[in-house]
Amino acid sequence: MKKNRKKFLFGNRKILLTLLVACISWGAFAQTITVQGTVTDPYGDSVIGASVLEKGTTNGLITDFDGNFTLPVSEGATLVVSYVGFVTQEVRATPTMKIVLQEDSELLDEVVVIGYGSVKRKDVTTAISSVSTKDLDQRPIVSAAQAIQGKAAGISVIQPSGEPGAGLSIRVRGTTSVNGSNDPLYVVDGVPMTDIKFLSANDIESMQILKDASSAAIYGSRAANGVVMITTKQGAAGIAKVTFNAHAGITKVANKIKSLNVAQYKELMDEIGLVKLPDGLTDQTDWFKETYRTGVTQNYQASVSNGNDKMKYFISGGYTGEDGVIKVAYYKRYNFRANLDNQIRPWLNVGANISYSDYSSNGIISGTGANRAGVILSVINTPTYAPVWDPDNPEQYYNNFYGVNVTHPLENMARSENNKNKANRLLATGKVQIDFFKGLKLNSSITLDRDAQHDTSFLDPVKTSYGRDTYGTASDRRSLSSVIIFDNVLTYNKSMGKHSIEAMAGSSYTRSSWSQSYITGSHFLSDDIKTLNAANQISWSETRTNAAEWAIMSYFGRLAYNYDSKYMVTANLRADGSSKLHPDHRWGYFPSVSAAWRISSEAFMEDVNWISDLKLRGGWGQTGNQSGLGDYAYLQLYNISRVQWWEAGNENAVPNLSVANLRTRDLTWETTTQSNIGLDLSLLDSRLNIYMDYYYKKTTNMLMTVTLPAGAAAANEIKRNEGEMTNKGFELTVNSLNLTGKFEWSTDFNISFNRNKLTKLALKQVYYDAKTSETVGEYAVRNVVGRSLGGFYGYISDGVDPETGELMYRDLNDDGIISTSDRTYIGDPNPDFTFGLTNTFSWKGFTLNVLLQGSYGNDIFNASRMETEGMYDGKNQSTRVLKRWKIPGQITDVPKANFDMKNSTYFIEDGSYLRVKDVSLSYNVRSQQLRKWGINRLQPYFTATNLLTWTRYSGMDPEVNQWGNDGAVQGIDWGTYPHSKSFIFGLNIEF
């Protein structure tokens, strides 16, 4: 009986097990379906590469060449379908699907990054410009700041020099400081900094510019010049993506200035009478061809990103290289980035952003004459009879110019050919977000920003005349900067029906330590060993070390109220305490308030269907600046001078100290107060968007370096809060979607008007700057109350006297003589307006993007012409002097040889220009075979940069300033490295 019972039970168990397995299999089969679908646009065209993801999972794929997909999903699942430029859709899964994506022409729900937070575009109450980043991988951008040029109203971006790796001059609503920095504050992934040279443009996800004080005041003391908010790319849940972007191309100098041949040069020298040239000289060297070359630019960037609901990552790396159009100039950069994000618990998120870059560069000597190693001017100033090398000394450059003080461009290039400027930068941020309960969260982060610089130089002891005079020289400069930033931000959001509020409070601590060492030596045996251990003499006076520290402690808060996205008010307050300022005046308080009224949401606008959105904005706020100060600016500092200890009686001598500056007991913040009123208008279902802003900025307590009369005190220099200045202007941005369908055309236009004026100076009433020609010996810039910064100062030229050939200068005071009393303002480098226009055309995979950029109404002081048309010594000149006056009665606009040369309107030129900045043509290759290989995107492209420039300026390039980013000096061309045209071929691949 037991045996039969066991058989029965065992048999039943097998039957039950079989039934259970069958049920499980049937249940599993019943819970899974296979979806076959097609994704198209509103016009029936297939959307290739659209992401199809089962919501809440990592199960997904992308559509093939025909827009088709096949995906097994759970029964009842929701599919999330997305593609760039279209509205993301969530649809319930069925076995057969046809999904039509709608074009995303609505910008109001775009999320805009602001200080310590974000907000939807429709709820913005301040003046914020968003910079499009969708075409960054199709433009040969070396510096991420180049992405802004011509793209945003109110932001002037000038590249003062065309040298590879040269910095940009960026002005947000004009110049606000004379001696301090006028660069905006950059905030990259929440970390404030002043330089973004390390950042690859391919890593950028979004860029916003906080232009008015009501938006920027949350950054207080560092935001007087605006804030550029940059968010880098992050990983996303779904399909792993591997991208590779590469481009390579050539660059050529855009303009050439011709110089005199030997016969023309000899005729000019005979007229001047200073140089006696022998007969029989012939043209031997084209110095333009010897100096300039076809440059090469290349960029390779790769990234991989992926993630799920818990963990996301983005990792990228790349190389950028640019060999300039002048042979010794180059720029190289290696970059790496890793962005990690981990949702450890529903209430705890931990992340890290790590970037490292290593870059090096070299340049030329510019901003000086051919007799002082200025390369650009020596191309024209060197007579063409000269060979490159000395035939009697084959290892030396030729320098027998019959008594003329000039060195040819290759020798001038050799002065810097062995120089290297190297740097590496590590930026590492660890961050944590704690969600205490719905609406309340704490974000904490700590950042290390470490920048190591290593600059070396070596001058060959044989090739150049200066090298032979010094027996060769070398130097080694090293510096290390470490900045620690610790931020804590507590944010509370609450919505109650149509009411919503945001309260934010936080603190930020920044501490910087910097050290530097410098050593120089001379007397080298040869150029075989270029390091200082081969120098026989180490300079005892110039070898030194330096170190400094500074810190800022900040507290800030924001309170924002929003009623139904119709009425919005935001208030900010920040308090900053800086170690650079006197303890009694260390703290600055920077408030701001802004409000917006969405008129289009009012009942009386319900029947106005052609207006999609209409919003009126207004704001007021204050921001600060201390960037022009040294780390111990308010203290009295001392110069250290060493005593020659090897002399008799000085064996145990100690250094001497001398007062370097006067102490400033009342030194405090430079403050900019700004008011802004703006209007946002969206028409025709958001196909036409218009943004207008008017602003007024007043800078008070301007930080300036004042020079006192000699003997007035122990030192003649003091840092003071010295003056006041205003900027006021108008900005207009227009974005339009002109045509849709198979052929698309969109336009982005911006124009900016700014008027700058210096309104007050307390102690010193006149500031002179920018001395150029040694022959003239006068400053070209004079800044006084009542005028805009950078005004050119000199004489008014009334043309060439037909009888004498001299330039005629106007006698302004009618005293019968021409003297310094007859000088006046002769030009203004500030433009009437700047503008940018981008047109994008798309058709069947082809995309054409054309960016025009320009400036109108600005003057340029062409100081280069003093050296190339001055005709005052034995240097060669440009062919324009062939029109010079020679005989009485001759009518010409070029004076005689050896004329009386002064800073005058003769050298002032209209600097207005219209430039085809970028033209890019790309094609998205569509191929079923590529899909089979797993290639989602294959996009070759061609880009031409600085293709055409329309200008009346006679120099090599109108976008110049030898003084770089100087606030007080603009628009002076003095042998400045010119811009170049580039022709680039590139390829974007995504797996």
Secondary structure, 3 states (H helix, E strand, C coil): CHHHHHHHHHHHHHHHHHHHHHHHHHHHHHCEEEEEEEEECCCCCECCCCEEEECCCCCEEECCCCCEEEEEEECCCEEEEECCCECCEEEECCCEEEEECCECCCCCCCEEEECCEEEEHHHCCCCEEEECCCCHHHCCCCCHHHHHCCCCCCEEEECCCCCCCCCCEEEECCCCCCCCCCCCEEEECCEEECCCCCCCHHHEEEEEEECCHHHHHHHHHHCCCCEEEEEECCCCCCCCEEEEEEEEEEEEECCCCCECCHHHHHHHHHHHCCCCCCCCCCCCCCHHHHHECCEEEEEEEEEEEEECCCEEEEEEEEEEEEECCECCCEEEEEEEEEEEEEEEECCEEEEEEEEEEEEEEECCCCCCCHHHCCHHHHHHHCCCCCCCEECCEEEEECCCCCCCCCCCHHHHHHCCCCCEEEEEEEEEEEEEEEEEECCEEEEEEEEEEEEEEEEEEEECCCCCHHHHHHCCEEEEEEEEEEEEEEEEEEEEEEEECCEEEEEEEEEEEEEEEEEEEEEEEEEECCCCCCCHHHEEEECCCCCEEEEEEEEEEEEEEEEEEEECCCEEEEEEEEEEEECCCCHHHCEEEEEEEEEEEEHHHCHHHCCCCCEEEEEEEEEEEEEEECCCCCCCCCCCCEEEECCCCCCCCCCCCCCEEEECCECCCCCCCEEEEEEEEEEEEEECCCCEEEEEEEEEEEEEEEEEEEECCCCCCCCCEEEEEEEEEEEEEEEEEEEEEEECCCEEEEEEEEEEEEEEEEEEECCCCEEEEEECCCCCCCEEEEEECCCCCCCEEEECEEEECCCCCCEEECCCCCCCCCCHHHCEEEECCCCCEEEEEEEEEEECCEEEEEEEEEEECCEEEECHHHHHCCCCCCCCCEHHHHHECCCCCCCCCECCCCCCCCCEHHHEEECCEEEEEEEEEEECCCCHHHHHCCCCEEEEEEEEEEEEEEECCCCCCCCCCCCCCCCCCCCEECCCCCCEEEEEEEEEEEC
